[in-house]
Structure formats: structure tokens, C-alpha cells
Amino acid sequence: MGRWEPNARGRLEQAALELYVERGYEQTTVAEITARAGLTERTFFRHFADKREVLFGGTGTLAELCVNAVAAAPATATALEATAAALDAAAGVFEERGDLVLQRQGVIDANAELRERELIKLASLSESLADALRERGVDELAARLAAEAAIAVLKVAFRRWVDGDRRPRLRQLLDECFEVLRTESARGAVSAP
């Protein structure tokens, strides 16, 4: 395949993930990724800053999807309900990509540098959610707390989904985590002096 053929980015992502799973992230070079994809290193660097970004390249798209879901939430939605809508939209993408998401997470779990990068990307997503909530008129403190709570819910539900071989569905696990959060918050409010 020549480098001019369509879907270079997708081919690079697929080749990289295959190699990361087969050989390990650390042992895989950009040259090996491009050779498998039938592309040049120059093409690789047009799409990705480094080989880590192959795994995190969709973060901007995910953040945009979540921000749009917060904006589209009903005007009566609380900050937490708006972030729940955002995570529901994200869950659709994760569920649709099933096996690829599991493979990607396996590569990330096996490498401390990638786990650190994932935490940075989640912090960025939290900031995007807080910004979207402030755009809805939510005050600073409530926006930050709701965004951070949503990321905590995402982390817990996503881990349960991955570890449970995608059963139950991620959306169901997100709903369950949000319900526990609401229940515990209400319980704490009732018992507070």
C-alpha cells in the first residue's frame, strides 16, 4: 500500500496497536509501525507527535463529544446530570469499539508511562467538562466538583467494564456508579450536623 492511500491515520493506529499487543509498547518502534502500515515515518509524524499519541489521539474528539453532550443536556439538569449525559455519550463510543478498547487498555495497563499519560488526558477531560458546565452557568466550585466526580465515576465504571469483559454494558455501570454517588451524597447530607 502506498502512503497516498486513504485512511493513513487508521492504518497507523491499527498497526501500532497490533504491534504493541504482540511485542509490547516499549519494544515497538515507529519504523516498525510504519512498515506494517505500509507508510512512511514522515506520514506517521504528520498524524502523531510520538508513538504514545497513537493510543491517545482520539482524546480531543472524546472531549468534544462530552462537551457537546453537556451543552445539549436539558436546562433543568444539575451539573452532575449534565456530566452523566456526557459520559453516556462517551460510553457509546467505547462500547462501539469494544475489542479495540480492551486491547488499548491492556497496552496502557502494562506500561507506567502510558498510565501516567492517561491520567493527564483524564485531567484534561475534567477541565473540559468543568468549562462546559461553567458555560451553562454553573458556579466554579460546583463545576469543578461535578467534573472531577464524573471522571471518578468514569474511571471506576470503565475499570469494572474492562475487567468484566464488557459485561454489563458500560452505560449500565456508569448509571450504577452515579446512583451510588447520589445515594452516598444524600446519606451524608442527612447525617451531617
N, C-alpha and C positions, 0 to 999 in steps of 0.2 A: 504494500500500500504506500502510496506517495504521501508526502506531507500536505499536499494540496487537497486531499480528500476530506470530505465533511466530517464533522464531529471529532476533531482532533482532541479537544478537551476531554470528551467522554472516553475516547480510546486511551488517553494517557491515564485517566483515573482508573479505568478497568485494569490496564497493565500494571499500574503501581500496586493496586490492591491485591491482585493475584500474586505478584512478587513478594509483597510484604507478608502475605499469608504463607507462601511457600518457603521463603528464605529468611524472613524476619525483616523488620524495618531497618535496623542498623546495617545489615549485610547487603541491602539493596542500594544500587547507585542510580543516579539519574540516567546515565548511559544505558544501563540495563532496562530501565523503564521505557526509554525512547526506542530502543531496539525492538522490544516486544511490541510496542505500539506501531512500529513501522514509521516513526517520525524522527525528527532531529532534536538535538538538545536545545537548539535555538527556539524551536517551536514550543518545547516544554517551558522554557523561561518566559515565553510570551504569555503563557497561561498561569504559571505558578512561580512564586518567588523562590520557593525551595521545595524539597520533597515532602516536608511536613504539610504544606498547604494543599497537597493533593487530598489529604484527609479532611481538611477544614475549609476548602474552597467554597462550600455552599453556605457558610455561616452568614454571609451578608444577605443571601436570599431568604434564609430562615428568619433572620431578624426582620426583614421587610414584611414577610408573611405575618409574623407575630404582631408587628406594629400596626399593620392594616387591620388585623382582627380586633385589636384593642380599639382602634378608631371606629370600627363598624359595630362594636358592642352597643346594645341599647343605651340610651341616655340615662335610664334608671339603674343601670348596672353599677354595682360597687366596684371599687378598684380591684378587689380580689376576683370578682366575677368577670371583669374585663380581661384580667390576666389568664383566667381559666379558659376563656374563649380563644386567647392567643395560643395557649398550649394545646388546645383541642385541634386547632388548625395545624400546628406543628406535628401532632400525633398522626394526622392523616398522611403526611409526607413520610414519616418514619415507617408507618405500617405498610404503606405502598411499596417501600423499598426493602422491606423485611430482611432477606438473607444478606443483602449488601450492608445493611446497618449492623447486623450481627458480626459480619466479618470485619468491618471497620472498627467496631468496638473492641473486638478481640485483639486487633493490632494495637490500638490505643492502650488497652489494659496491660499489654506486655511490655510497655516502654514508659519509663518515668518522664522522659522529656515530652512525650505526646500527652500524657495525663496532665502535665503542667500546662501545656498549650490548650487543652480542652477546658481547664479551669479559667484560663484567660478569656477564652471565647465565651464561656458562660457568663463571666463578669460583664463582658461587652453586651451580651444579650440582656442582662439585667438592666444595664444602663439604658438600652434602647426601650425596654418596657417602661422604665420609670419616666423617660422622656415622653413616651406616648400617653402615659397616664397624666402627666402634667399638662399636656396639650388638651386633655379632656377637662381640665380644671381641678384635678386632684392636687391637694397641697403637697409640698416637698416631702415631708415625713411619711405621709400615707403612701405616696407614690413609691418611695424607696423601699418601705417595708413590704408593700404588696409585690413589687418586682422581685425582691430578694426571696420572699416566701414562695413565689411562683417558681423560681429557679430551684429552691429546695425541693418543692413538690416534683418538678421535672426530674431532678437527679434521683430521687427515691423511686418514683414510678418507673423511670427508664431502666434503672438497675434491676428492679423486680421483673420488668418485661424481658430484658435481655437474659437474666438468669433463669427465668421460667420458660425459655424457648418460645417467647412471644405469646404466652398464654397466661392469663387472659389478655385481651387486647389492651394496648397502651392507653387508649381513651378511657377504658374502664378503670385502669389502675390510677390514672390521673384524677378521675372523679372520686375514687375511694380516698386518695391522699388529701384532696381538697376537703372532703367531708370530715375526715379526721381532724384536719386543721381547724375547720369551723367549729366542730364539736368541742375540741380542747380549748379553743379561744372562748367559747361561750361558757364552758365549765369554769375557766379561770376568772371570767368576768363576774360570774355569780358568786364564787367563793372569795373574791377579793374584799378586804375590809372596807 
